[in-house]
């Protein structure tokens, strides 16, 4: 059996198992076992345990549960409330200021927790009720939270970027640096769209669901603004310290994550004084469950990737694509469409681990920078968090605001898919936006 035939068989088998409701990790593991028995020497089946162990025998993986723990600590505190209140006092006077404040607060919270769902939940629980009190259109209010939450997988520290770095053997520090400027630009693009949507709503150009966006008349003194800023300054300082230690070469990702988790707990205890022993144990349990899920997917995706490598599937696919008389930009377009389709059904963690080892030789053969592609891939995954039927952030926001019609949530979220697509085009035309900072500072 040829490599492409075997690859198609394995891909179809994974899709069938996932559609049947099997957990992602177990679907990958079962297909890997079947592939070893069918396409390799059955005597090599004993290698399955070795592959599984070796895939997790990586010190860099320690950063994942520790960053997950840090994110869970912040998500279960009132840090989201503090960030939103600070952003509101500085940006609330703008048209759509509360929605813009939500995106700004989401960007800051994303930098603290690295989780899309946690960001949407933490900021949404505070921001959506505030916007509803001011009669904001449901679509603008919920769309801002759905989009703002996606920044959690792009702005460092990002679990998605860590996994891409491990899967493709790229520098996690460079990937983190590469996500900073695109994350800031995407945040600004989200805010610009909110401004435009609010102006359109007020002028009656377009109706965004029920409610009318009214001008924000609340005025805050500079003293109040500075007090709000000082309240969130410790969290910003923690973020700068973590990234500074990582980029400066003073700590590995795992060490930086460990220090970040410890100081996050201390800051939450000192600042909010709301942490109880029961809540802390729930945080540990929540972090353990999420980390275990991610590590199981890592283990079995590495096994299935190793089997594919033995069958020369990635290598043959890369050679085939490289031999096509087609522009590399068309190939990149097809890759992004393929990832977008996967994002409609799978979580970013699974997509990265399943596709990055296969796409890596393709994009390097075409001459694309792997650090740049890692950022493009993460931005593409942001669209998957918005697109139905398995748009994770859509479900998170629906859970926060159950009375808001799903049609309003979709109406407010879909424009951000276009914004993200425009961002991918911009970063593709000007790749130095992504690569300048990591190569300037880290070489």
C-alpha positions in Angstrom: 0.0 0.0 0.0 1.4 3.4 -1.0 2.0 6.2 1.5 -0.8 8.4 0.3 -3.3 5.5 0.5 -2.2 4.8 4.0 -2.5 8.5 4.9 -6.0 8.8 3.5 -7.1 5.7 5.4 -5.7 7.0 8.7 -7.3 10.5 8.1 -10.7 9.0 7.3 -10.5 6.7 10.3 -9.7 9.6 12.7 -12.6 11.7 11.3 -15.1 8.7 11.6 -14.1 8.1 15.2 -14.3 11.8 16.1 -17.8 12.1 14.5 -18.8 9.0 16.5 -18.1 11.0 19.7 -14.8 9.4 20.7 -12.4 11.7 22.6 -9.7 13.2 20.4 -6.8 11.5 22.3 -8.3 8.1 22.2 -9.3 8.4 18.5 -5.7 9.3 17.6 -4.3 6.4 19.8 -6.6 3.8 18.3 -5.8 4.8 14.7 -2.1 4.7 15.6 -2.4 1.2 16.9 -4.4 0.1 13.8 -1.8 1.7 11.5 1.1 -0.1 13.3 -0.7 -3.5 12.9 -1.8 -2.9 9.3 1.1 -1.0 7.7 4.1 -1.8 9.8 5.5 -5.1 11.1 3.2 -6.3 13.9 6.3 -7.1 15.8 6.9 -3.4 16.2 3.7 -3.0 18.2 5.8 -3.0 21.3 7.2 0.4 20.1 3.8 2.0 20.8 4.6 2.2 24.5 8.1 3.6 23.7 6.6 6.2 21.3 4.1 7.3 23.9 6.7 7.6 26.6 9.2 9.5 24.4 6.6 12.0 23.3 6.1 13.1 26.9 9.7 12.9 27.9 10.3 16.5 27.1 11.1 19.1 29.7 9.5 21.9 27.6 6.1 20.2 28.2 6.3 21.1 31.9 5.3 24.7 30.8 1.9 23.5 29.7 0.3 22.4 33.0 2.0 25.3 34.8 0.7 27.9 32.5 -2.7 26.2 32.6 -2.5 26.5 36.4 -1.6 30.2 36.2 -4.5 30.8 33.9 -6.9 28.9 36.2 -5.8 31.0 39.2 -6.5 34.2 37.4 -9.8 32.9 35.8 -11.1 32.0 39.3 -10.2 35.4 40.8 -11.6 38.9 40.3 -8.7 39.8 38.0 -11.0 40.0 35.0 -13.2 42.5 36.8 -10.2 44.7 37.7 -8.9 44.6 34.1 -12.3 45.5 32.7 -12.9 48.3 35.1 -9.5 49.8 34.3 -10.0 49.6 30.6 -13.5 51.1 31.0 -12.2 54.1 32.8 -9.6 54.8 30.1 -11.6 53.9 27.0 -15.3 54.2 28.0 -15.8 57.6 26.4 -15.2 56.3 22.9 -18.2 55.2 20.7 -18.7 51.6 21.7 -16.3 52.3 24.6 -17.5 49.4 26.8 -17.1 46.9 24.0 -13.7 48.3 23.1 -12.8 48.1 26.8 -13.9 44.4 26.7 -11.5 43.7 23.9 -8.6 45.6 25.6 -9.3 43.8 28.9 -9.4 40.4 27.0 -6.0 41.1 25.5 -4.5 41.8 28.9 -6.2 38.8 30.5 -5.1 36.6 27.5 -1.5 37.6 28.3 -2.1 36.3 31.9 -3.8 33.0 31.2 -3.1 31.9 27.6 -6.6 30.3 27.4 -9.3 31.5 24.9 -12.3 30.0 26.8 -11.0 31.3 30.2 -10.5 34.8 28.7 -14.0 34.9 27.2 -15.6 33.6 30.4 -13.7 35.9 32.8 -14.2 39.1 30.9 -17.7 38.2 29.6 -19.1 37.6 33.0 -18.3 41.2 33.9 -18.6 43.0 30.6 -21.8 41.6 29.1 -24.1 42.6 32.0 -22.5 46.1 32.0 -23.2 46.5 28.3 -26.7 45.2 28.7 -27.4 47.7 31.4 -26.5 50.4 28.9 -28.8 49.0 26.2 -25.9 47.9 23.9 -27.0 45.8 20.9 -26.7 42.2 21.9 -24.6 41.5 18.8 -22.0 44.1 19.5 -21.8 43.1 23.2 -21.4 39.4 22.7 -19.3 39.7 19.5 -16.7 41.7 21.4 -16.3 38.9 24.0 -16.3 36.1 21.5 -13.5 37.9 19.5 -11.6 39.1 22.5 -11.4 35.6 23.9 -9.6 34.3 20.7 -6.6 36.5 21.6 -5.8 33.9 24.4 -4.2 31.5 21.9 -2.1 34.2 20.2 -0.8 36.6 22.8 2.0 35.0 24.8 2.1 32.9 26.9 0.1 30.8 24.6 -0.3 27.0 25.0 -1.0 26.7 21.3 2.4 28.3 20.4 4.1 26.0 22.9 2.6 23.0 21.2 3.5 24.2 17.8 7.1 24.8 19.0 7.4 21.3 20.4 5.7 19.7 17.3 8.0 21.5 14.9 11.1 21.8 17.1 11.0 25.6 16.9 12.0 28.1 19.6 9.1 28.7 22.0 10.7 32.1 22.9 10.8 33.2 19.3 7.2 32.1 18.8 6.1 34.0 21.9 7.9 37.1 20.6 6.4 36.6 17.2 2.9 36.7 18.7 3.3 40.1 20.5 3.0 42.5 17.6 0.3 40.6 15.7 -1.6 40.3 18.9 -1.5 44.0 19.4 -2.4 44.7 15.8 -5.3 42.3 15.9 -6.6 43.8 19.1 -6.6 47.3 17.5 -8.4 45.9 14.4 -11.1 44.4 16.7 -11.5 47.8 18.4 -11.6 49.6 15.1 -14.4 47.3 13.9 -16.4 48.0 17.1 -16.0 51.7 16.6 -17.3 51.3 13.0 -20.2 49.0 14.0 -21.3 51.4 16.8 -21.3 54.4 14.4 -23.2 52.4 11.9 -25.7 51.4 14.6 -26.2 55.0 15.7 -26.7 56.3 12.2 -29.2 53.5 11.4 -27.0 52.2 8.6 -27.2 48.6 10.0 -29.1 47.0 12.9 -27.1 44.8 15.2 -29.8 42.9 17.0 -32.0 44.3 19.8 -31.0 47.4 21.8 -29.5 50.7 20.7 -25.9 51.8 21.6 -26.3 55.0 23.5 -23.4 57.4 24.2 -21.3 56.7 27.3 -21.7 59.8 29.4 -19.8 58.7 32.5 -16.7 60.7 33.0 -13.8 59.6 35.1 -11.2 61.9 36.7 -7.5 61.3 36.1 -7.2 60.3 39.7 -9.7 57.5 39.2 -8.0 56.4 36.1 -4.6 56.2 37.7 -6.0 54.3 40.7 -7.5 51.8 38.2 -4.2 51.6 36.4 -2.3 51.0 39.6 -4.7 48.2 40.5 -3.8 46.2 37.4 -0.1 47.2 37.3 1.1 44.2 39.4 -0.5 41.8 36.9 1.2 43.7 34.0 4.5 43.6 35.9 4.1 39.9 36.4 3.6 39.4 32.7 6.6 41.5 31.8 8.8 39.7 34.4 7.8 36.2 33.0 8.4 37.2 29.4 11.5 39.1 30.3 13.0 36.1 32.0 12.1 33.9 29.1 13.4 36.1 26.4 16.4 37.2 28.3 17.6 33.6 28.6 17.3 33.6 32.4 14.7 30.8 32.5 13.2 28.1 30.4 9.5 28.1 29.5 8.8 25.6 32.3 10.8 27.6 34.9 9.1 30.9 33.9 5.7 29.2 34.1 6.4 27.8 37.5 7.4 31.2 38.9 4.4 32.8 37.2 2.0 30.3 38.8 3.5 30.9 42.2 3.4 34.7 42.0 -0.1 34.6 40.4 -1.4 32.8 43.5 0.4 35.2 45.8 -1.0 38.2 43.9 -4.5 36.9 43.9 -4.3 36.2 47.7 -2.9 39.7 48.5 -4.9 41.7 46.0 -8.4 40.1 46.2 -8.2 38.0 49.4 -10.9 35.7 48.0 -9.0 32.5 47.7 -10.3 29.7 49.9 -8.9 26.2 50.4 -11.9 24.7 48.6 -11.5 27.0 45.7 -7.8 26.3 45.4 -8.4 22.6 45.4 -11.0 23.1 42.6 -8.4 25.1 40.7 -5.9 22.3 41.0 -8.5 19.7 39.9 -9.5 21.8 36.9 -5.9 22.4 35.9 -5.1 18.7 36.2 -8.0 17.7 34.0 -7.2 20.2 31.3 -3.5 19.4 31.4 -4.1 15.7 31.2 -6.3 16.1 28.2 -3.7 18.2 26.4 -0.9 15.8 27.3 -2.8 12.7 26.1 -3.5 14.4 22.8 0.2 15.3 22.6 1.2 11.7 23.3 -1.0 10.0 20.8 -0.7 12.6 18.1 3.1 12.1 18.4 2.7 8.4 18.0 0.5 8.7 14.9 2.9 11.3 13.6 5.8 8.9 14.1 3.9 6.1 12.3 3.2 8.5 9.4 6.9 9.4 9.3 7.8 5.7 9.0 5.4 5.5 6.1 7.0 8.6 4.5 3.6 10.3 4.3 4.7 13.9 5.3 7.9 13.6 3.1 6.1 12.3 0.0 3.3 14.9 0.5 5.9 17.7 0.8 7.7 16.5 -2.4 4.4 16.3 -4.3 3.3 19.8 -3.4 6.7 21.2 -4.1 6.6 19.6 -7.6 3.3 21.2 -8.5 3.4 24.1 -10.9 1.4 26.3 -8.6 2.3 29.5 -6.8 3.3 29.0 -3.2 0.7 31.6 -2.2 -2.1 29.4 -3.7 -0.8 26.5 -1.7 -0.8 28.7 1.4 -4.4 29.7 0.7 -5.5 26.1 0.4 -3.6 25.2 3.6 -5.5 28.0 5.5 -8.8 26.9 4.1 -8.0 23.4 5.2 -7.2 24.6 8.7 -10.3 26.7 8.8 -12.5 23.7 7.9 -10.8 21.7 10.7 -11.4 24.5 13.1 -15.1 24.2 12.6 -15.0 20.8 14.2 -11.8 20.5 16.3 -10.1 22.4 19.1 -6.8 24.3 18.3 -4.8 22.0 20.5 -5.8 19.0 18.4 -5.4 20.7 15.1 -1.9 21.9 15.9 -0.7 18.5 17.1 -2.3 16.6 14.2 -1.3 18.9 11.3 1.9 20.8 12.3 4.3 17.9 11.8 2.8 17.3 8.4 2.6 20.9 7.3 6.1 21.8 8.6 8.1 20.1 5.8 5.7 21.6 3.2 6.0 25.2 4.3 9.8 25.0 4.7 10.1 23.4 1.3 8.1 26.3 -0.1 10.4 28.7 1.5 8.1 30.1 4.3 9.5 31.0 7.7 8.4 28.4 10.3 8.1 31.0 13.1 6.0 33.2 10.8 3.8 30.2 9.8 3.3 29.3 13.5 1.8 32.7 14.1 -0.4 32.5 10.9 -1.6 29.0 12.0 -2.5 30.3 15.5 -4.4 33.3 14.0 -6.2 30.8 11.7 -7.2 28.8 14.8 -8.8 32.0 16.2 -11.3 31.8 13.4 -12.1 28.2 14.4 -13.0 29.4 17.9 -15.7 31.6 16.3 -17.1 29.4 13.5 -19.9 27.0 14.1 -20.8 24.2 14.7 -18.0 23.8 17.3 -17.0 27.4 17.9 -15.9 27.1 21.5 -16.2 30.8 22.3 -19.8 30.9 21.0 -20.8 28.2 23.5 -18.9 30.1 26.3 -20.7 33.3 25.6 -24.0 31.6 25.2 -23.5 30.1 28.7 -22.8 33.5 30.1 -25.7 35.2 28.4 -28.4 32.5 27.9 -31.1 35.1 27.2 -29.3 36.5 24.2 -30.5 34.8 21.0 -27.9 32.7 19.3 -28.6 34.5 16.1 -27.5 37.8 17.7 -24.3 36.1 19.0 -23.5 34.9 15.5 -24.4 38.2 13.9 -21.9 39.9 16.2 -19.2 37.3 15.8 -19.1 36.7 12.1 -17.6 40.1 11.1 -14.6 39.2 13.3 -13.9 36.2 11.0 -13.4 38.7 8.2 -11.2 40.9 10.4 -9.0 37.9 11.3 -8.8 36.9 7.6 -7.7 40.4 6.7 -5.0 40.2 9.4 -3.7 36.9 7.9 -3.5 38.6 4.5 -1.6 41.6 6.0 0.8 39.4 7.8 1.4 37.4 4.7 2.1 40.4 2.6 4.3 41.9 5.3 5.8 38.9 7.1 8.4 41.1 8.9 5.6 42.3 11.2 5.8 38.8 12.7 9.5 37.9 12.3 11.1 41.3 13.1 10.9 41.2 16.9 11.9 37.5 17.5 14.9 37.7 15.1 15.9 41.2 16.2 16.0 40.3 19.9 16.7 36.5 19.9 18.6 36.1 16.6 
